[in-house]
Amino acid sequence: MRSLRAMGFLCPRAGTLCSVTESRMVPPPRVSDMLAWIDGSVLPLRDARIPVNDHGFLYGDSVYETVRTFQGELFRLSDHFRRLRTTARGLRIPIEWSDSQLAGWVEELRGHLPVGEHYIRLLVTRGPGEFSYAPDPSQKPTLMILGGPFQATAREVLEKGLVAVTVGIPRSVPNPRNPGLKTGNLLNSRLAYFEAIERGADEALLLTRSGHLAEGSSSNLFLILPGEVLATPSIESEILEGVTRTVLLKLAREVGLEVREEELSAECLVQAEEAFLSSTSRSVAPLRSIDGRELGCPGPVTRRLMDGFIRLAGGL
Ligand SMILES: Cc1ncc(COP(=O)(O)O)c(C=O)c1O
């Protein structure tokens, strides 16, 4: 894995190179191993091009989804399509392709990838246009499907747990776009992640504008509070409604856990006995500390949910 240090991230504050740790987060595939499907052609990702006047590039005017396979099957593809459409509607990007067309193109791309688990990113931008915010009915969205081999994190690494820190960058800025939309505007999350790695952590925990817990830079947050209560910020708490989060909440209820989806104060972090993050690429990732406070890792409840997830999805 290429270290973040080798990537030479610039420190947002000082404009100097950040001192960062090797990330324990699951790395997406290397660009050199990825392929792109654009307009019916499959080509190496590094040869893929979009026009500079694509509004996805000019204005961050794009939506995306990340999907992965377990044992060769795409996990919850229709949930990802649904969220892609919800986000596109929120941005008023017309998506004229049907789910079965999208699924067919994903399979076409996967047919060119080596056999094994796959990472797929669907990306729809508003498309090339004028340097103007004015709506242009003739503008055609661009669809890109990017894919590569997916390498799951080893169970031993997951079991050691990740380190998370709360950061000062809020999940949403005043007059926010809806944080529930999975758009190409990821700057708050990216800056929050930079801050976390500068502080030697693996993931940043962002708060809402009112100081409540929201989520990780690219993950949802779960806490286990005393009495085996599974608590997670509600979808009103400026979070993305993660596909993995939904799966885990259902699982938790099925195994009889008390589940609380509500506005959570930052003090809950101090009461938590266990905590974990969820996302497509990390499934269930236990946290071993938050802001330097050690947690049971993985504690008994997290372990039950990890095992339940493995039974459901076929892996972690
Ligand atoms: C901000 C944010 N929250 C949560 C998630 C987890 O969502 P999912 O489980 O659908 O991957 C992601 C995934 O990228 C994310 O970017």
Ligand as a Chemical Component Dictionary entry (heavy atoms), coordinates in Angstrom:
data_LIG
# 
_chem_comp.id                   LIG 
_chem_comp.type                 NON-POLYMER 
_chem_comp.pdbx_formal_charge   0 
_chem_comp.three_letter_code    LIG 
# 
loop_
_chem_comp_atom.comp_id 
_chem_comp_atom.atom_id 
_chem_comp_atom.alt_atom_id 
_chem_comp_atom.type_symbol 
_chem_comp_atom.charge 
_chem_comp_atom.model_Cartn_x 
_chem_comp_atom.model_Cartn_y 
_chem_comp_atom.model_Cartn_z 
_chem_comp_atom.pdbx_ordinal 
LIG C1 C1 C 0 -19.959 10.786 4.705 1  
LIG C2 C2 C 0 -20.227 9.329  4.638 2  
LIG N1 N1 N 0 -20.932 8.746  5.622 3  
LIG C3 C3 C 0 -21.194 7.423  5.613 4  
LIG C4 C4 C 0 -20.711 6.603  4.604 5  
LIG C5 C5 C 0 -21.036 5.122  4.626 6  
LIG O1 O1 O 0 -21.998 4.840  3.635 7  
LIG P1 P1 P 0 -22.140 3.396  2.975 8  
LIG O2 O2 O 0 -22.352 2.433  4.094 9  
LIG O3 O3 O 0 -23.316 3.505  2.071 10 
LIG O4 O4 O 0 -20.862 3.127  2.238 11 
LIG C6 C6 C 0 -19.964 7.167  3.566 12 
LIG C7 C7 C 0 -19.453 6.324  2.483 13 
LIG O5 O5 O 0 -18.762 6.776  1.612 14 
LIG C8 C8 C 0 -19.718 8.563  3.575 15 
LIG O6 O6 O 0 -19.021 9.154  2.611 16 
# 
loop_
_chem_comp_bond.comp_id 
_chem_comp_bond.atom_id_1 
_chem_comp_bond.atom_id_2 
_chem_comp_bond.value_order 
_chem_comp_bond.pdbx_ordinal 
LIG C1 C2 SING 1  
LIG C2 N1 SING 2  
LIG C2 C8 DOUB 3  
LIG N1 C3 DOUB 4  
LIG C3 C4 SING 5  
LIG C4 C5 SING 6  
LIG C4 C6 DOUB 7  
LIG C5 O1 SING 8  
LIG O1 P1 SING 9  
LIG P1 O2 DOUB 10 
LIG P1 O3 SING 11 
LIG P1 O4 SING 12 
LIG C6 C7 SING 13 
LIG C6 C8 SING 14 
LIG C7 O5 DOUB 15 
LIG C8 O6 SING 16 
# 
